[in-house]
Amino acid sequence: MSVENILQYAFDKFDEGNYDEAMKAFVAAHVASDNPGQKADIFGVVYENFIHPNEEEFREAYYENINTLTEKGILKDTELPGYDECSLMMVPVSDTLYYIWNKAENRFYSGHHYDFSVKVTENVYRSIDSIIIDDFSDLKMILDETSKQLYRQEYIILDNIRAKCEFFSFMMIPKVAEQIDQATCIFLDRKKFLDYLYETGNYIPRTIKTASNYDYAKEMSDLHIRRISEDKKRTPFVAITMPTFNRGKKALENVKRLQALLYDEEVAFVICNNSSTEETEYYDEIEKLSHSDSRIKYFIKPSKCFMDSAENVFRFNEAKYTLFCSDEDFIIGENFGYALEELNRRPQFGVYCFGVRGENYYLDDKPIEKPPGSFGLQGGFGCNYMTGTCIKPEEIEKNDLINRYSKYRENNEYYYHYTHCVYLAYLAHKGGLWSPNIPLFYDSVGNDLEKEETDDEVREHIRVEGRIKESDGQVEILQDMDANKDEALDCVLGIMINLYMRVRVAYGFYYKGMSKLHSWDEVCEIIDNYFYALLKRLGSSTFFDNEDLVALYINYEKRKENEHNDIPVDYRDVMKEYKGLQG
């Protein structure tokens, strides 16, 4: 089609009032023409019919938008191009659709219109990450990028005349500044941006989109090194909290791995030395590291047992979230960012459980959510392994939980062995539990079966009698969990089923020793008798009535047959068979 035919089509559409289609044709004709004079005439038509009638409105909108950006604190500089210095001209075909003319290059910016309709971002997730957008001047592209994914901070860097004059040209569009996210910061000088990032303590951006050749990777690395050598400017988002006892060498290795995380203001590393008497030289080294890395917080606390150690770390309130890990479990650094996003995305939960990768652990195929109430309560009680669990420490303080539950320090076997589960159960009952099936740590110790030289010796607390004492203690604490009767009944039944499971696992690890103590039939009879005795005791309490206990009895009788028939196996035999199949 000739240029003349395209122009005729453009004028026809203009006469019909189809301005978008008309402009599309004028742009096509301008691109197709090789005649400079004809090109000038085409632009002249566009100017007279689309631009000139709106110039007064554009000028007024420009300064209103600049004022809006300034008042919102989005604009971090004052030396801006004036209206007449803008290098782009807006060509409106409706209230929200614009074509763009590039004055500096005498051409249309694009062959299609730009739609500046307001996008609804109310339900768009705001990431914990920030973004740098450097040397991009296309406001439409920037709005599209920051509306499909909102960021904690969005830094627009315009460090050259071209980028400035093009970007601010878009301020001619009435009220367009209102579409720019409140989390945006616009800098006209790159050094001012870097100084601002350092002075505010804002998180280092991990998403960088740049049209320049500037080496942000080096700048961010230098900033990270500078930050960890100085005091923090804000409360960390997460404190990775490590209780440790007499494993200084392992703890030191773990701390050094944590130091390799390229996070600074977001994190703290809380190391709690629970009165270690061995490998103290390694703990001395950790303390020295804390003087040069502000992320490391090193404490020595009195402790005689796991219960003391658990209470010690639950008392810390060094960040918005506390993420627990053993000194023997190492961070999977490449997954740490995902974990931060999970916490940021789902702040409503009381407990979070991140996975541990290792021979003794498994990950679920999909995320698990346990809502507040009975499911959350049982989920919290089920977090036997402390590594990977995460809480909001302010909830411990606000509800005075240490004082509330430390009364069980005396004569409660469950609190003694599973102190952390008590606090996790309370928090998950209140706020629910989220397990995102992300492996965040890996076990550095290896297979427990290969470490055990014999399966004859069985520690008292994992024998059926010991597990019953723990279950008894758990039932006692359950009645102090603010649970209603239905939740408590569900949980008592869960405690009984879990009792079978835990004794069955003990057989798996210590088959010979457990078999010498009791046959599985004897174990089932012992557990049954315990349950019936428990029913009588609960009947004398004021918490449950007779109807409640009848329902509990019926549900237990339905479940116990499956538990009786699930006969334990020797895990060593299973391993041998597995290795044989592997060749």
C-alpha positions in Angstrom: 0.0 0.0 0.0 1.3 3.4 -1.0 2.0 6.2 1.5 -0.9 8.2 -0.1 -3.3 5.3 0.4 -2.3 5.0 4.0 -2.8 8.7 4.6 -6.2 8.6 2.9 -7.1 5.7 5.3 -5.8 7.8 8.2 -7.9 10.9 7.3 -11.0 8.7 6.8 -10.6 7.2 10.3 -10.1 10.7 11.7 -13.3 12.0 10.1 -15.1 9.0 11.6 -13.8 9.9 15.1 -11.7 6.7 15.3 -8.6 8.6 16.5 -6.7 5.6 17.6 -6.9 3.9 14.2 -6.2 7.2 12.5 -3.0 7.8 14.5 -1.9 4.2 13.9 -2.1 5.0 10.1 -0.4 8.4 10.4 2.5 6.6 12.2 2.6 3.9 9.5 2.7 6.5 6.8 5.5 8.5 8.5 7.6 5.3 8.8 6.9 4.3 5.2 7.7 7.6 3.6 11.2 8.3 2.3 10.4 12.0 1.6 11.6 14.4 4.4 9.1 17.0 3.3 6.2 14.5 3.4 7.3 13.3 6.8 7.3 16.9 8.1 3.8 17.4 6.6 2.5 14.2 8.3 3.8 15.3 11.7 2.3 18.8 11.0 -1.1 17.3 10.7 -0.6 15.3 13.8 0.6 18.3 15.7 -2.2 20.6 14.7 -5.0 18.1 15.3 -3.7 16.1 18.4 -1.0 17.9 20.2 -1.5 21.7 19.9 -5.1 21.7 21.2 -3.9 20.0 24.4 -0.6 21.9 25.0 -2.0 24.1 27.7 -3.4 21.1 29.6 -0.1 19.2 29.1 1.9 22.1 30.6 -0.4 22.4 33.6 -0.4 18.6 34.1 3.4 18.5 34.0 3.9 20.8 36.9 1.1 19.3 38.9 2.6 15.8 38.5 6.1 17.1 39.5 4.5 18.6 42.6 2.7 15.3 43.4 6.0 13.4 43.2 7.7 15.9 45.4 5.0 16.0 48.0 4.9 12.2 48.2 8.7 12.1 48.7 9.2 10.1 45.5 11.3 12.6 43.8 14.8 12.8 45.5 16.2 15.7 43.3 15.1 19.2 42.5 17.2 20.0 39.4 14.6 18.8 36.9 14.1 19.6 33.2 11.5 22.3 32.5 8.5 21.6 30.4 10.1 23.0 27.2 13.1 20.8 27.7 11.1 17.6 27.5 12.2 15.5 24.5 8.9 13.7 23.9 5.5 15.0 23.0 2.3 13.2 24.0 -0.3 12.5 21.2 -3.6 11.7 22.9 -6.3 9.7 21.1 -8.4 9.3 24.3 -8.2 10.2 28.0 -5.9 7.2 28.6 -4.4 6.3 25.2 -1.3 8.1 23.8 1.1 7.9 20.9 4.4 9.5 21.4 6.6 11.8 19.3 10.3 12.0 19.9 11.4 15.6 19.2 15.1 14.9 19.4 15.0 12.2 16.7 12.0 13.5 14.6 10.2 10.2 14.7 7.4 8.5 16.5 8.4 6.7 19.7 6.5 3.5 18.7 4.0 2.2 16.2 1.4 1.5 18.8 -0.4 3.5 21.5 0.5 3.5 25.2 -2.4 2.7 27.6 -2.2 4.7 30.8 -5.4 3.3 32.3 -5.1 3.0 36.1 -4.2 -0.6 37.1 -5.6 -2.0 40.3 -2.8 -3.2 42.5 -4.6 -3.8 45.8 -4.2 -7.6 45.7 -0.7 -7.6 44.1 1.9 -9.0 46.4 4.7 -6.6 47.6 8.0 -8.4 47.7 10.6 -8.0 50.4 13.0 -7.5 47.5 13.7 -4.0 46.0 14.4 -3.2 42.4 16.8 -0.9 40.6 15.6 0.4 37.2 18.6 2.3 35.7 18.6 4.4 32.5 15.1 3.3 31.4 13.0 6.3 30.5 9.8 4.6 29.3 7.3 5.3 32.1 4.8 2.8 30.7 7.3 0.0 30.8 8.2 1.0 34.4 4.6 1.1 35.5 3.9 -2.3 33.9 7.0 -3.8 35.7 6.1 -2.4 39.1 2.3 -3.2 38.9 2.6 -6.9 38.1 5.2 -7.2 41.0 5.3 -4.6 43.7 8.6 -4.2 45.4 9.7 -3.1 48.9 11.4 -0.1 47.2 11.5 0.8 43.5 14.5 2.9 42.6 14.4 4.7 39.2 17.9 6.1 38.3 18.0 8.7 35.6 21.7 9.7 35.5 21.9 11.3 32.0 20.2 14.1 30.1 18.5 11.8 27.6 16.9 9.6 30.2 15.8 12.6 32.3 14.2 14.5 29.4 12.4 11.5 28.1 11.1 10.2 31.5 9.8 13.5 32.7 8.0 14.0 29.3 5.4 11.5 30.5 4.5 14.0 33.3 2.5 15.8 30.6 -0.2 13.1 31.0 -2.8 14.4 33.6 -2.5 12.7 37.0 0.0 10.1 35.8 2.1 10.7 38.9 -0.7 9.1 40.9 0.0 5.8 39.2 3.6 5.7 40.4 3.9 3.5 43.4 4.4 5.2 46.8 7.5 2.9 47.3 9.2 4.5 44.3 12.3 6.7 44.7 13.5 8.7 41.6 17.1 9.8 41.5 18.8 11.9 38.9 22.3 11.2 40.2 23.5 7.6 40.8 25.9 8.6 43.6 23.0 10.2 45.5 21.1 7.0 45.2 24.1 4.9 46.6 24.5 7.4 49.5 20.8 7.2 50.2 20.9 3.4 50.3 23.7 3.4 52.8 22.3 6.2 55.0 18.8 4.8 55.3 19.8 1.1 55.8 17.2 0.1 53.2 17.7 -3.5 52.0 20.1 -4.0 49.1 18.1 -4.5 45.9 18.5 -8.0 44.4 16.6 -7.2 41.2 18.5 -4.9 38.9 17.3 -3.9 35.4 19.7 -1.5 33.7 20.2 -0.2 30.2 23.6 1.3 31.3 26.9 -0.5 31.7 27.2 0.5 35.4 28.6 -2.2 37.7 25.9 -2.4 40.4 27.1 -5.9 41.5 30.4 -4.3 42.7 28.7 -1.4 44.3 26.2 -3.6 46.2 29.0 -5.9 47.3 31.0 -3.0 48.6 28.0 -1.6 50.4 27.4 -5.0 52.0 30.9 -5.2 53.3 30.6 -1.6 54.7 27.3 -2.4 56.4 28.4 -5.5 58.3 31.3 -3.6 59.7 29.0 -1.0 61.3 26.0 -1.0 63.6 22.7 -1.8 62.1 20.4 1.1 61.2 17.2 -0.9 61.6 15.7 -3.9 63.3 16.4 -7.1 61.3 13.7 -9.0 59.6 14.9 -12.4 60.7 17.3 -13.5 63.4 18.8 -16.9 62.7 19.1 -18.2 66.2 21.4 -21.0 67.1 21.5 -22.7 70.5 24.8 -24.5 71.0 26.5 -26.6 73.7 30.0 -28.1 73.7 30.1 -28.1 69.9 32.2 -25.0 69.3 34.0 -26.3 66.2 30.7 -27.1 64.5 29.1 -23.9 65.7 32.1 -21.8 64.3 31.8 -23.6 60.9 28.1 -22.9 60.9 28.6 -19.2 61.7 31.1 -18.8 58.9 28.6 -20.3 56.5 26.0 -17.8 57.7 28.4 -15.0 57.1 28.5 -15.9 53.5 24.9 -14.9 53.1 24.9 -11.6 51.1 22.3 -10.1 53.5 23.0 -7.5 56.1 20.2 -5.2 57.4 17.7 -8.0 56.9 19.4 -10.5 59.2 21.0 -11.2 62.6 22.8 -14.3 63.6 22.1 -15.0 67.3 24.5 -17.5 68.8 23.5 -18.7 72.3 26.3 -20.6 74.0 24.5 -22.6 76.7 27.3 -22.8 79.3 29.7 -24.9 77.2 32.7 -26.3 78.9 34.3 -28.0 75.9 35.7 -26.6 72.6 35.7 -23.2 74.2 38.4 -21.9 72.0 36.0 -22.1 69.0 33.4 -20.1 70.9 36.1 -17.5 71.6 36.6 -17.2 67.8 32.9 -16.7 67.3 32.9 -13.9 69.8 35.8 -12.3 67.9 33.9 -12.5 64.7 31.0 -10.6 66.3 33.3 -7.6 66.7 33.8 -7.3 62.9 30.4 -8.5 61.7 27.5 -6.6 63.2 25.1 -9.4 62.2 26.6 -11.7 64.8 25.1 -11.5 68.3 27.0 -13.8 70.7 25.6 -14.6 74.1 26.6 -17.0 76.9 23.6 -18.2 79.0 23.3 -20.5 82.0 22.0 -23.9 81.1 22.1 -27.4 82.5 19.8 -29.2 79.9 17.9 -28.8 76.7 15.0 -27.3 78.6 17.2 -24.4 79.8 18.7 -24.0 76.3 15.3 -23.8 74.6 14.0 -21.3 77.1 17.1 -19.2 76.6 16.6 -18.9 72.8 12.8 -18.3 73.0 13.6 -15.3 75.2 15.5 -13.5 72.4 13.8 -10.7 70.6 16.4 -9.5 68.1 14.2 -9.3 64.9 10.7 -9.5 63.6 11.1 -13.2 63.1 13.2 -15.8 65.0 14.4 -18.7 62.8 15.9 -21.6 64.8 18.7 -23.8 63.7 20.9 -26.4 65.4 24.7 -25.8 65.4 24.9 -29.0 63.3 22.5 -27.9 60.6 23.9 -25.6 57.8 21.9 -23.0 55.9 21.1 -23.7 52.2 22.1 -20.2 51.1 20.4 -20.2 47.7 17.0 -20.9 49.4 17.2 -18.1 52.0 15.7 -15.5 49.8 12.7 -17.8 49.1 12.3 -18.2 52.9 12.3 -14.4 53.4 9.6 -14.1 50.7 7.5 -16.7 52.4 7.6 -14.9 55.7 6.9 -11.6 54.0 4.0 -13.0 51.9 2.3 -14.8 54.8 2.6 -12.7 57.9 -0.6 -14.0 59.5 0.8 -17.4 60.7 2.0 -18.1 64.2 4.6 -20.7 63.3 6.5 -21.5 60.1 8.3 -24.7 59.4 11.1 -24.8 56.8 12.5 -28.1 55.7 15.8 -29.8 56.6 17.5 -31.8 53.9 19.2 -35.0 55.1 19.0 -38.8 55.4 16.9 -38.6 58.5 14.4 -36.1 57.1 11.9 -35.8 54.4 10.0 -33.0 52.7 6.3 -33.0 51.8 5.4 -32.8 48.2 3.5 -29.6 48.6 3.1 -26.8 51.2 1.1 -27.6 54.3 -1.2 -25.2 56.1 -2.6 -25.9 59.5 -5.2 -23.3 60.4 -5.6 -21.8 64.0 -7.3 -24.1 66.4 -7.0 -27.9 66.7 -5.0 -28.4 63.5 -2.5 -25.6 64.4 -2.3 -26.9 68.0 -1.4 -30.4 67.0 0.9 -29.1 64.3 2.9 -27.1 66.8 3.1 -30.1 69.1 4.4 -32.1 66.2 7.4 -29.9 65.5 9.8 -32.2 67.3 12.9 -30.9 65.5 13.7 -27.3 66.3 15.7 -26.5 63.2 13.7 -24.7 60.5 10.9 -23.6 62.9 10.3 -19.8 62.9 8.2 -17.6 65.2 7.5 -14.0 65.9 9.3 -13.3 69.2 7.0 -10.4 70.1 4.3 -13.0 70.6 6.3 -14.7 73.2 6.8 -11.5 75.1 3.2 -10.1 74.6 1.7 -13.3 76.0 4.3 -13.8 78.7 4.7 -17.4 77.6 8.0 -18.1 79.4 6.5 -17.3 82.7 3.3 -19.1 81.8 4.9 -22.4 81.0 8.1 -22.4 83.0 6.0 -23.7 85.9 6.2 -27.1 84.1 9.9 -27.3 84.6 9.4 -29.5 87.6 7.9 -33.0 87.1 6.7 -32.6 83.5 8.6 -35.0 81.2 7.1 -33.4 78.1 8.3 -29.9 78.9 11.7 -31.3 79.9 12.3 -33.0 76.5 10.1 -31.0 74.1 10.2 -27.5 75.6 10.1 -25.8 72.2 7.0 -27.7 71.1 5.1 -26.2 74.0 5.7 -22.7 72.7 5.2 -23.7 69.1 1.9 -25.3 70.0 0.6 -22.2 71.7 1.6 -20.0 68.8 0.3 -22.3 66.1 -3.0 -22.8 68.0 -3.4 -19.0 68.0 -2.1 -18.1 64.5 -1.9 -21.4 62.5 1.2 -23.1 61.0 2.7 -22.8 57.5 5.1 -25.3 56.1 6.2 -24.2 52.5 8.2 -27.4 51.7 11.3 -25.3 51.1 14.5 -27.0 52.3 16.4 -24.3 54.2 19.0 -26.3 56.1 20.9 -29.5 55.6 21.9 -32.0 58.2 25.7 -32.1 58.5 25.7 -35.2 60.7 24.4 -37.9 58.5 22.5 -41.1 59.0 21.7 -41.8 62.7 21.6 -45.5 62.1 25.2 -45.6 60.8 26.3 -43.6 63.8 24.8 -46.0 66.3 27.2 -48.9 67.0 24.5 -51.0 68.7 20.7 -51.0 69.0 20.8 -52.8 72.3 20.9 -49.7 74.6 17.7 -47.8 74.8 17.5 -44.5 76.6 14.8 -44.3 79.2 12.8 -41.5 77.7 12.3 -43.3 74.4 11.0 -46.5 76.0 7.2 -46.9 76.1 7.2 -46.0 79.8 9.2 -42.8 79.1 7.0 -41.9 76.2 3.9 -42.4 78.3 5.3 -40.0 80.9 5.9 -37.4 78.1 2.3 -37.9 76.8 1.0 -37.5 80.3 2.9 -34.2 80.6 1.6 -33.1 77.2 -2.0 -33.7 78.3 -1.4 -31.7 81.4 0.0 -28.8 79.3 -2.8 -29.1 76.8 -5.3 -28.0 79.4 -3.3 -24.8 79.7 -3.4 -23.9 76.0 -6.6 -21.9 75.9 -8.1 -24.6 73.7 -11.9 -25.2 73.7 -13.2 -28.7 74.5 -13.5 -29.9 70.9 -9.9 -28.8 70.2 -8.6 -30.4 73.4 -10.4 -33.7 72.7 -9.0 -33.8 69.1 -5.5 -33.2 70.6 -5.8 -35.9 73.3 -6.7 -38.4 70.6 -3.7 -37.1 68.5 -1.4 -37.5 71.5 -2.4 -41.1 71.8 -1.9 -41.9 68.2 1.4 -40.1 68.3 2.4 -42.2 71.3 2.1 -45.3 69.2 4.1 -43.7 66.4 6.9 -42.5 68.7 7.3 -45.9 70.3 7.2 -47.6 66.8 10.1 -45.3 65.7 12.1 -46.3 68.8 11.7 -49.9 67.7 13.0 -48.9 64.3 16.2 -47.4 65.7 16.7 -49.8 68.7 14.9 -52.9 67.6 16.9 -55.4 69.7 16.8 -53.4 72.8 13.2 -52.5 72.5 12.2 -56.1 71.8 14.0 -57.3 74.9 12.0 -54.9 77.0 8.6 -55.6 75.5 6.9 -57.3 72.6 4.8 -55.1 70.3 1.6 -56.7 71.7 2.8 -55.9 75.2 3.5 -52.3 74.2 -0.1 -52.0 72.8 -1.6 -53.3 76.0 0.5 -50.9 78.1 -0.7 -48.0 75.9 -4.3 -49.1 76.1 -4.2 -49.4 79.8 -2.6 -45.9 80.0 -5.4 -44.5 77.9 -8.1 -46.0 80.1 -6.4 -44.7 83.2 -6.1 -41.3 81.5 -9.9 -41.3 80.8 -10.6 -41.8 84.5 -8.4 -38.9 85.5 -9.9 -36.6 82.9 -13.3 -37.6 84.2 -12.5 -36.1 87.6 -11.5 -32.7 86.0 -13.9 -29.9 85.4 -12.7 -29.4 81.8 -14.4 -32.4 80.2 -17.9 -33.8 80.9 -18.9 -37.4 80.6 -20.3 -37.0 77.0 -16.9 -35.6 75.9 -15.0 -38.6 77.3 -17.4 -41.1 75.7 -16.7 -39.5 72.3 -13.0 -39.7 73.0 -13.3 -43.4 74.0 -15.2 -44.3 70.9 -12.7 -42.5 68.6 -9.8 -44.1 70.3 -11.3 -47.6 69.9 -11.8 -46.9 66.2 -8.2 -45.9 65.7 -6.3 -48.3 67.9 -6.7 -51.4 65.8 -4.8 -49.8 62.9 -2.1 -48.8 65.4 -1.9 -52.3 66.8 -1.6 -53.9 63.4 1.2 -51.5 62.3 4.0 -53.7 63.6 7.4 -52.0 63.9 10.3 -53.0 61.6 14.1 -52.8 62.2 15.3 -49.8 60.2 18.7 -51.5 59.8 17.1 -54.4 57.9 15.3 -51.9 55.7 18.5 -50.1 55.0 20.3 -53.3 54.1 17.5 -54.3 51.8 17.5 -50.8 50.2 21.3 -50.9 49.6 21.0 -54.4 48.1 18.4 -53.1 45.6 20.8 -50.3 44.8 23.5 -52.8 43.8 
